[in-house]
Amino acid sequence: MKDTDIKRLLYTHLLCIFSIILSIFIPTFFLENFSILETYLTWLCICSVFVTAINLVLYLVVKPNASSKRSSLSYKVTRFLKRCIYFLMSCFFFHVIFVLYGAPLIELVLETFLFAIILSTFTTVPCLCLLGPNIKARLRVFSRNGVTSIWENSLQITTISSFIGTWFGASPIPLDWERPWQVSPISCTLGATFGYVAGLVISPLWIYWNRKQLTYKNN
Amino acid sequence: MRLGSGTFAACCVVIEVLGVALFLRGFFPTPVRSSSRTEHQAEPPAPEPSAGASSNWTKLPPPLFRKVVIMLIDGLRDDFVFGSKGVKFMPYTTYLVEKGASHSFVAEAKLPTVTMPRIKALMTGSLPGFIDVVRNLNSPALLEDNVITQAKAAGKRIIFYGDETWVKLFPRHFVEYDGTTSFFVSDYTEVDDNVTRHLDKVLKRGDWDVLILHYLGLDHIGHVSGPSSPLIGHKLREMDSILMKIHTSLLSEERETLVPNLLVLCGDHGMSETGGHGASSVEELNTALILISSAFERKPGDIRRPKHVQQTDLAATLAIGLGLPIPGSSVGSLLFPTVEGRPVREQLRFLHLNAVQLSKLLQENVPSYTKEPGFEQFKMSERLHGNWIRLYLEENNSEVLFNLGAKVRRQYLDALRTLSLSLSRQVAQYDIYSMLVGTVMVLEVLALLLLSIPQALSSEAELEVPLWSPVFSLLFYLMFLVLSALHVIVCTSAESSCYFCGLSWLTAGGVMALISALLCAVGSALAKMFADGKFLSKNPAHPKARWSELDVLILLGTMGHVLSLGASSFIEEEHQTWYFLINTLCLALCHEIYRNCFLRDDCEPQQCSHVEEGFVSPAPALQDRSIRCNMLEPHRVSKGPTSLDTLRGYEKWMVLASPWVILTCCRLLRSLNQTGVQWAHRPDLGHWLTSSDHKAELSVLAALSLIVIFALVQRRCSLTSKVAMALGLLGVYCYRAAIGNVLFPWQRDSKDISKGVIEARFVHVFVLGILFTGTKDLLKSQVIAADFTIKTVGLWEIYSGLVLLAALLFRPHNLPVLVFSLFIQTIMTKFIWKPLRHDAAEITIMHYWFGQAFFYFQGNSNSIATVDVSAGFVGLDTYMEVPAMFLTAFATFAGPVLWASHLVSFLSSETSGSALGHACFCYALICSFPVSAYIILVTSLRYHLFIWSVFSPKLLYEGMHILITAAICAFFTAMDQTNTKS
């Protein structure tokens, strides 16, 4: 059972990576002069939309956690709305953190906010899909020994690696290479994307290698 | 011998300071200079040597040229004149070089290839070392002996047009000047037109002797569009026409007066292929130097390649040409072709003067000068010269005279070359041997510190120092012998001078003994560790200590910071690293707090593991093999569950909010002072506040800050120091009002601005008073062993005394930094460290990080330019070296010092037992880690482009920092001693 789970995890992750790659190549057919660096705001939007969509679809198809018993439409709608609000809140939260980290307060607001959106897409969206609007569950997942399934474990790994990617993405900014991607949010965005992709790749492998040691409370 | 870990760490840091000092002495060779300044230039010029016969030439020879025009073109690379560009764009100059009465050279500049040091080199003939930049922080004027000052003293009238650096370097030297600022790099026509517009008038007038023109346009073009830009051609053409104008005018004047004039065309530095300069590529070092005068004879068809000479040679040549004494610290040798046309006796006279000056400089700078080959050559040529003079005066056979003269001349030229070379090598070379000895000392200390982590951070906080163990004594003596032999070999075979060899034998022997003793200590620590390791591997029930996220962050952050020191940009922007790290630290703390707050109920397994650890750990704690774990978690054992659940209501909310408050404070501070290089030009609050339009706002802010400082500091002071503090802070405001920084509400305009000496001394008295009260309390607590509170109060008083001193020294717009520092300390103490029960090591490292960040929040950076020298004059009438240095150092390093002293007072009030020892050890370790790594990095990067501009200032900062760390560790140890006694 575990092996099949890991396989499913791997496939979903491959799809996510594929969506990011698509978000780079598909717009070139429709938009003129599209490239990640020059029109990177557009790319951010497209990438964010792609990743969100694929996450939602996968969540609906795969259904990693047992769906709730109640399934009335109104309940679903409120849950969905709640998730949207949580997503927005996380965007603002990240924006505030970027400003605290030194992003300019007044200039480049749009850039910083889009960066916050994409980081939320990489971290909050899968989280909301999997755990629902539940802060306590999130805190549980992100503390030691708190995970209860391989899905949560992979969520932990991808999220942390996205954050680490973002964190390291900021480090080339002070260097004097004078490259176009060294400007404040761009390198962080790229770092976040790389981190997310790396997390997607690493987490199934890591879980596969450590499948003997991993014991979850529920499984 | 058993030592407390605090004492041990303090000793280690003191040894490390010695090592770093030795390294610095080797890394920054002292510049070669003569002790005689321009003021007492009364000593007569050396008379002509004459073996037996008496010569009548005892005065300085008369000038060779009537007028001298120096045309300095900034960034004039050699191939702009001698290469294809010169042929194409500078036809007149090329004609002069190839066929005219001129001598052309490729003059090699020395590092740093920046305008001001190069002007100094051209005019003094000396090589300004890096340390000069630090020494001359206060006075921009050139104090060394130089051609311009000599010319002025000799009554020459000098006119200057061009870069205003000259006006700053030589104030009141020019009878007429017009300085253009080189600030706007994009302007390359106006700067030169401002020079050229005076030219017609001046050339017609005859009332000057020296005319200096400094053209900036070429360099500006290079900066903007590089050396291959078409603009360069236009500029060269313009320069060529100017040169032609000057030359023709000089020639026409010569026809009337029949005395030759001299026109010098030179560059100060070259231009790299990208158009910049400052570094050491060949294009930047090689400049064109052309001397044009009708005195220079030239046979037709005499084609010469421009010879390679040193830039410093120009000063000696100009001095001879103008009939002046050669500048005392000039290391250049006369450009002999300029005097080739003179009679042999004069030629020899000039060469002799130059050689005497160089050998005097050598005597002053090299202790063993008699062994130098140059000096021997000089003595021999002087003897030959004397013989020649005797023959000459006896009017001997002209053939013999001529041959002997040629021989003497050759001897002199050889001697000059050797002397000049050995003098310039003094400056240009790193003293690798001293650097190596210093590095070895520092590394050994670091290794010792690292190896003794498990012992030093054990619960006893004591460790065995195995210096006198008999097994290693043999090794010690062997090492000592080998090192001494090495020392003798190196010192006897070294070509260049070496500081460490210059030390007395006793000192050197002491250092050697220290090194071998340290090595033995490291060896025995290693052996012990292996023994323990074997013992432990037999013992499988060794629990794996856990690392919390915070510990991982602290470890990775420290590593990352050390690694980042290898990149020049990261050094320039080091503040960003620290801001980034403390932000991350706050977020990690936030995470820890939230987890502790919300997951109380479902973290049972974690607690279990903690308890389990608590049972098992004490036994193997002494032989703990995993160094890091033990280093970071020495107190985990006694830690148990955190006490967050004991907090209720408002306090809990404060705990939850505190990381965000701290983050907000840091963000505000960040926008107060923009520092570094890349973003330094951004507008910041500090500049806004200090501009004269916002004096009222600044006054309000300063007053508010002082009030808040009082409110935050007074709560733990005794009554007397409370009063003293209040009066002192009032005095600070009065001082700032007196020197015109801030306003009193009743004082509309600042009319009388004084130096504020009385007010500042008033505050100084209170600072000393508070410090004295604190010390008294500490001494009292040592006598009355039981009373613990007195000691806490005493420590806090010392801390508040330092805060008051910082408030006095900080510029008023920086007072919020102090406020926020106190505020963050209060919040951290109350809501983070106490409830979360971090151990001493973690708290120490957090203090260190915040201290570093506050160093940059103050507006400091890793360049010398941001040191606030004015702090050294607070309360002093005149410049007094020791107090001024102390005050400046304190004002610069106020952030780290205040955080460290807060650490002492916090730890001794909150925790007991071994915490202070642990903290001292950790502080020593975490400070010495970057220093040691940086020393190695700098040694390996010593030929890097930015070694002078970026790495060297940082090295000085690091050296200063380790010195201050030593002081702090000594203070720690003293407190620890009183602790153990009581």
Interface residues (C-beta under 8 A of the other chain):
Chain A: I97 V99 L100 Y101 G102 I135 K136 L139 R140 F142 S143 R144 N145 G146 W167 A170 S171 I173 P174 L175 D176
Chain B: S564 A567 S568 S569 F570 E572 E573 Q576 Y579 F580 N583 T584 L587 H591 Y594 R595 F598 L599 D602 C603 P605 Q606 L663 T664 C666 R667 R670 G676 Q678
